[in-house]
Amino acid sequence: MTTDCLFCRIAAGEIPATVVRETDTTLAFRDIGPKAPVHILVIPKAHYADVATLAQDDPGLAGAVLATAAVVAETEGLLVDGFRLIFNTGEYGGQEVFHAHAHVLGGAPLGPMVAG
């Protein structure tokens, strides 16, 4: 755990979150500033700065994050109409918390991939 990392602290139970799914290696919880009717974050419990580092250092854990995201999408009823799975990486990619995480978004039409 990185003590100054928000998501590490959520994974450790130090900061409360609305958890929707937990495995031995992943945690999924509702975003506190949702951008869609369903907006859930899926994180590896172990700290990796971004998805590229996660995929390179632990491909199995990266797969576990994807598997958790798929179960969350199904549980939230998003499979019929579809959903978006986003990994923001780095400053230009819009990453705000530097702990690898996926956004599961759905529940309404989401519009274009990139605005502007």
N, C-alpha and C positions, 0 to 999 in steps of 0.2 A: 504494500500500500504506500502511496505517496501522500504524505500528511497534508499537503496543500492542494490536493486534487479533489475537486467537488465530487466527481463520480466515484473515486476510491472511498471517500467518506460515506457516500450513499451506500455503496456495496458493503461497507463495514457496519452499517446500521447506525452510524453516528449522526446522520442527517436523515430525517424522515422522507419517505417517498411513497407514492401510491403504487405498490408493486402489483403487476398483473401476471408475472411468471418469473420463477426462479429455478435455476438448475444448479448443479455443483459449480459450474464455471461461468454462468451468465446470469444477468439480471435484466428484467424488462419492467419499466415503470412509466407512468404517464408524465408527459412534458408539462411543466408548470405554466408555460406560455404557448398553448397549442396553436398551431397554424392550420389545423383541419379538425373536423369533428372527432376524429380519432388521431391522436398524435402520441406515439409511444416510443421511448428510447430503449434500445437494446444495447447493453454493454457487456464486454468481458469483465469478469470480476478482477482479473489481473490487469495491471496498468500497462497499457501500450499507448503511446502518444497519438497515434493515428492508425487508420485501417491499413495503410501501406506497410507500416512497421509490424503490425499484428500479422498480416498475411505472410510477410517474409520470415518472421521469427517463430510463428506458431500457426501453420496452416490449419491444423486440426481445430484449434480454438476459433480461428476465423470461420471455419465451417459450422462450429457450434453456435456462433452468433447468428449466422444465416438461418440455421435450423430453428433457433428460438424465434427469430423474426417471422418465419413461416408459420409456426404454431400460433404466435400472437395474432397474425393476420387472420388465420382461420378462426381462432377463438373470438375475435372481435367482429366476425361476420364480413370480412372484407374480400373474400375470395371470389364471390359472384360478380361484383361490380368492379373489382380491381383496387389496387393500392399502389403507393409509391414507396420504395425503399431507397433512402439516401444516406450516403456516407460523405460528409463534408470533410475535406482534408486540407489543412494548411490555411494560411491567411486568405489567399485568393479564392480558395474553395469555400470560404465562409465558416470555417471551424471556429467555434467560440470556446469550447471546453476541450483541452488537449488531452483527452482520454478517448481512445477509439470508441465510436458509438454509431449505431444506425438509427435513423428516424423511420418509423413505420407510420405512414400518413394515409388516411382514407376517410370514407364515410360521406364523401361528396365529390363532385368533379373538382379536380385540382388545378386545372388550367395549364398554361405552358410550363415547360421545364425551366426555362431561364427568362426572367423578366428583364426588360430594359433594352 
